[in-house]
Amino acid sequence: MLLAMQANSNPDESIDARVRRRLRELRTEQGLTLQQVSERAHIDISTLSRLESGKRRLALDHIAGLAAALGVSTDDLLGGAPASDPRIRSRPVKRDGLTMWPLTNRGQAGGLRAFKIRINASRRRPPESLRVHDGHDWMYVIEGRLRLLLGDQDLVIEPDEAVEFSTGTPHWFGAVDGPVELIAVFGPHGERTHLH
């Protein structure tokens, strides 16, 4: 029943039209007549017929009675908005030897974002001065060996290892001896620093 509701949902459909459609769908799915639903909902059969056909506007006090008559929740009768497509369709960003694929949509302001990152094998030499910004970075190496400069530390992060650090510490990351693939989670400051 839920699949039928989602498949038939139309984002441009008014709530009134959606409830009328759902009312007919649910009644016919259950094999109920207008008479049976009108008796259960304590609504005159002609009123129910006009509600279904759109000749009468649906009143708020009709919803609970109709839902109970059909044995569904009011949410089922209201039909809710159609589910949004959960797939992430952002294009990768290429910059400074990095290719970054967004793995999350833009969420609330100030939220975290996840990225799949491929570091080019040629990204081996750090800049003269390491970057510092507000926030926190988290990285998980999938493939290759990651070089992470973090303050005075020069670290090699192997596959299946994760790192988490304050970005208030000067930092840079690159490849050791070949391309690197990793998953990273950045806050808004880290996203701006690494993507723009």
C-alpha positions in Angstrom: 0.0 0.0 0.0 2.8 2.5 0.8 4.5 1.7 -2.5 1.3 2.5 -4.3 1.0 5.8 -2.4 4.5 6.8 -3.2 4.3 5.8 -6.9 1.1 7.8 -7.3 2.2 10.9 -5.3 2.6 14.0 -7.3 4.5 16.9 -5.7 2.2 19.5 -7.5 -1.0 17.8 -6.2 -2.9 19.8 -3.6 -3.6 18.2 -0.2 -7.3 18.2 -1.0 -6.7 16.4 -4.3 -4.3 14.0 -2.6 -6.8 13.0 0.1 -9.6 12.5 -2.4 -7.3 10.3 -4.5 -6.1 8.4 -1.4 -9.7 8.0 -0.2 -10.7 6.3 -3.5 -7.6 4.2 -3.6 -7.9 2.9 0.0 -11.7 2.3 -0.4 -11.3 0.3 -3.6 -8.2 -1.6 -2.3 -10.3 -2.8 0.6 -13.3 -3.5 -1.6 -15.5 -1.2 0.3 -18.6 0.6 -1.1 -19.4 4.3 -0.5 -22.2 3.1 1.7 -19.9 1.1 3.9 -17.4 3.9 4.4 -20.1 6.5 4.9 -21.7 4.4 7.7 -18.3 3.7 9.4 -17.3 7.4 9.1 -20.7 8.7 10.2 -20.9 10.8 7.0 -23.9 11.0 4.7 -23.3 8.9 1.5 -23.9 11.9 -0.8 -21.3 14.0 1.2 -18.8 11.2 0.8 -19.5 10.8 -2.9 -19.0 14.6 -3.4 -15.8 14.5 -1.3 -14.4 11.8 -3.5 -15.4 13.5 -6.8 -14.1 16.9 -5.7 -17.5 18.5 -5.8 -17.2 19.3 -2.1 -14.1 20.6 -0.2 -12.8 18.3 2.4 -13.1 19.7 6.0 -10.5 19.0 8.6 -13.1 17.2 10.8 -13.7 14.7 8.0 -10.1 13.4 8.1 -10.0 11.4 11.4 -13.4 9.8 10.7 -12.5 8.7 7.2 -9.1 7.4 8.3 -10.8 5.3 11.1 -13.5 4.1 8.7 -10.7 2.8 6.3 -8.6 1.4 9.2 -5.6 3.6 8.4 -3.8 6.4 10.1 -4.5 10.0 9.2 -0.9 10.1 7.7 -1.9 7.3 5.4 -5.0 9.1 4.3 -3.1 12.5 3.9 -0.6 10.6 1.7 2.4 12.8 2.7 4.7 14.4 0.2 6.5 12.1 -2.1 9.8 10.8 -0.9 12.7 12.8 -2.3 15.4 11.1 -4.3 18.1 10.1 -1.8 20.9 9.8 -4.4 23.7 12.4 -4.4 24.2 13.9 -7.8 27.0 16.4 -7.3 29.9 16.6 -9.7 33.4 16.0 -8.5 35.6 18.9 -7.8 39.3 18.9 -9.0 41.9 21.1 -7.3 45.6 20.9 -6.3 46.0 17.2 -7.2 42.7 16.2 -5.4 39.5 14.9 -6.9 36.7 15.2 -4.4 33.2 13.6 -4.8 30.6 14.9 -2.4 28.9 12.0 -0.6 26.3 14.1 1.2 23.9 16.8 0.1 24.1 20.2 1.5 22.6 19.9 4.9 21.9 22.4 7.5 24.2 25.4 7.7 27.2 24.5 9.8 26.7 20.8 9.2 29.3 18.1 8.3 29.8 16.9 4.8 31.4 13.6 3.6 33.7 13.3 0.5 35.4 10.5 -1.3 38.8 11.9 -2.2 41.4 10.6 -4.7 44.8 12.1 -4.3 47.0 12.2 -7.4 50.3 10.4 -7.1 52.1 13.7 -8.0 50.8 15.5 -4.9 53.8 14.8 -2.8 55.3 18.2 -2.0 53.7 20.3 0.8 53.4 24.0 0.3 55.8 26.5 2.1 53.3 27.1 4.8 50.6 24.7 6.1 47.0 25.7 6.3 45.1 26.4 9.5 41.3 26.9 9.8 38.5 26.4 12.3 37.1 23.0 12.7 37.9 19.3 12.7 38.8 16.9 9.9 38.3 13.1 9.9 39.8 10.8 7.2 39.7 7.1 6.5 42.2 5.7 4.0 40.7 3.1 1.6 43.7 2.6 -0.7 47.3 3.8 -1.0 49.4 5.5 1.6 48.5 9.0 2.9 51.1 11.5 4.0 49.7 13.8 6.7 51.7 16.7 8.0 50.2 17.8 11.3 52.1 20.5 13.1 55.6 19.0 13.7 54.4 15.4 12.9 55.1 13.8 9.5 52.7 10.8 9.5 52.1 7.9 7.0 48.5 6.7 7.2 48.0 3.2 5.8 44.9 1.6 4.3 42.1 0.9 6.9 43.5 3.6 9.2 41.6 6.7 10.2 42.8 10.0 11.6 40.9 12.8 13.3 42.4 16.1 14.2 41.8 19.8 15.0 42.3 21.9 11.9 43.6 24.6 14.2 46.9 22.7 13.9 48.8 23.5 10.7 48.2 20.6 8.3 48.5 19.2 4.8 47.9 15.8 3.2 49.2 14.2 0.1 50.5 10.9 -1.5 53.5 8.9 -0.3 54.3 6.6 -3.3 51.1 6.4 -5.5 47.5 7.5 -5.6 45.5 7.5 -2.5 41.7 7.0 -2.0 40.0 8.1 1.2 36.8 9.1 2.8 36.8 12.4 4.6 34.4 14.3 6.8 34.8 18.1 6.9 32.9 20.9 8.7 32.1 24.0 6.7 35.5 25.6 7.3 37.4 22.5 6.1 35.1 22.2 3.1 35.8 25.8 2.1 39.6 25.3 2.6 39.9 22.1 0.6 37.3 22.8 -2.1 37.7 26.5 -2.9 
